[in-house]
Amino acid sequence: MNDIQYFEDEAQAYAEIEALGYHALALDFAKEESPFHWHDFDSVLYITGG
């Protein structure tokens, strides 16, 4: 799952997320600077806007 995929629209991305058995969580973040860091968990990201 390290390849970049493209979707025609947001609905197509959410349909694939559901088909894979994942749970979608939509979040909006304000722009901010952050030092390099990591979190000790796995995740799959779909960027649907911005």
C-alpha positions as protocol buffer text, in pm:
chain_id: "A"
residue {
  index: 1
  type: MET
  ca { x: 0 y: 0 z: 0 }
}
residue {
  index: 2
  type: ASN
  ca { x: 285 y: 238 z: -59 }
}
residue {
  index: 3
  type: ASP
  ca { x: 167 y: 343 z: -403 }
}
residue {
  index: 4
  type: ILE
  ca { x: -18 y: 664 z: -481 }
}
residue {
  index: 5
  type: GLN
  ca { x: -367 y: 625 z: -621 }
}
residue {
  index: 6
  type: TYR
  ca { x: -606 y: 884 z: -759 }
}
residue {
  index: 7
  type: PHE
  ca { x: -983 y: 903 z: -736 }
}
residue {
  index: 8
  type: GLU
  ca { x: -1236 y: 1073 z: -958 }
}
residue {
  index: 9
  type: ASP
  ca { x: -1417 y: 1219 z: -658 }
}
residue {
  index: 10
  type: GLU
  ca { x: -1447 y: 1200 z: -281 }
}
residue {
  index: 11
  type: ALA
  ca { x: -1733 y: 948 z: -298 }
}
residue {
  index: 12
  type: GLN
  ca { x: -1512 y: 701 z: -485 }
}
residue {
  index: 13
  type: ALA
  ca { x: -1241 y: 728 z: -217 }
}
residue {
  index: 14
  type: TYR
  ca { x: -1491 y: 668 z: 65 }
}
residue {
  index: 15
  type: ALA
  ca { x: -1641 y: 371 z: -124 }
}
residue {
  index: 16
  type: GLU
  ca { x: -1297 y: 208 z: -146 }
}
residue {
  index: 17
  type: ILE
  ca { x: -1230 y: 274 z: 222 }
}
residue {
  index: 18
  type: GLU
  ca { x: -1556 y: 98 z: 312 }
}
residue {
  index: 19
  type: ALA
  ca { x: -1491 y: -190 z: 69 }
}
residue {
  index: 20
  type: LEU
  ca { x: -1154 y: -254 z: 235 }
}
residue {
  index: 21
  type: GLY
  ca { x: -1322 y: -278 z: 576 }
}
residue {
  index: 22
  type: TYR
  ca { x: -1168 y: 44 z: 706 }
}
residue {
  index: 23
  type: HIS
  ca { x: -1355 y: 316 z: 895 }
}
residue {
  index: 24
  type: ALA
  ca { x: -1337 y: 667 z: 750 }
}
residue {
  index: 25
  type: LEU
  ca { x: -1264 y: 961 z: 977 }
}
residue {
  index: 26
  type: ALA
  ca { x: -1270 y: 1306 z: 818 }
}
residue {
  index: 27
  type: LEU
  ca { x: -1066 y: 1576 z: 991 }
}
residue {
  index: 28
  type: ASP
  ca { x: -978 y: 1935 z: 902 }
}
residue {
  index: 29
  type: PHE
  ca { x: -661 y: 2083 z: 1046 }
}
residue {
  index: 30
  type: ALA
  ca { x: -546 y: 2443 z: 1058 }
}
residue {
  index: 31
  type: LYS
  ca { x: -202 y: 2501 z: 908 }
}
residue {
  index: 32
  type: GLU
  ca { x: 75 y: 2498 z: 1166 }
}
residue {
  index: 33
  type: GLU
  ca { x: 445 y: 2425 z: 1190 }
}
residue {
  index: 34
  type: SER
  ca { x: 555 y: 2117 z: 1377 }
}
residue {
  index: 35
  type: PRO
  ca { x: 899 y: 1968 z: 1439 }
}
residue {
  index: 36
  type: PHE
  ca { x: 974 y: 1634 z: 1274 }
}
residue {
  index: 37
  type: HIS
  ca { x: 817 y: 1354 z: 1477 }
}
residue {
  index: 38
  type: TRP
  ca { x: 629 y: 1027 z: 1440 }
}
residue {
  index: 39
  type: HIS
  ca { x: 351 y: 833 z: 1606 }
}
residue {
  index: 40
  type: ASP
  ca { x: 389 y: 467 z: 1690 }
}
residue {
  index: 41
  type: PHE
  ca { x: 86 y: 328 z: 1503 }
}
residue {
  index: 42
  type: ASP
  ca { x: -8 y: 229 z: 1151 }
}
residue {
  index: 43
  type: SER
  ca { x: -257 y: 420 z: 940 }
}
residue {
  index: 44
  type: VAL
  ca { x: -379 y: 449 z: 583 }
}
residue {
  index: 45
  type: LEU
  ca { x: -439 y: 804 z: 460 }
}
residue {
  index: 46
  type: TYR
  ca { x: -672 y: 920 z: 187 }
}
residue {
  index: 47
  type: ILE
  ca { x: -644 y: 1291 z: 113 }
}
residue {
  index: 48
  type: THR
  ca { x: -981 y: 1398 z: -30 }
}
residue {
  index: 49
  type: GLY
  ca { x: -926 y: 1772 z: -55 }
}
residue {
  index: 50
  type: GLY
  ca { x: -682 y: 2056 z: -21 }
}
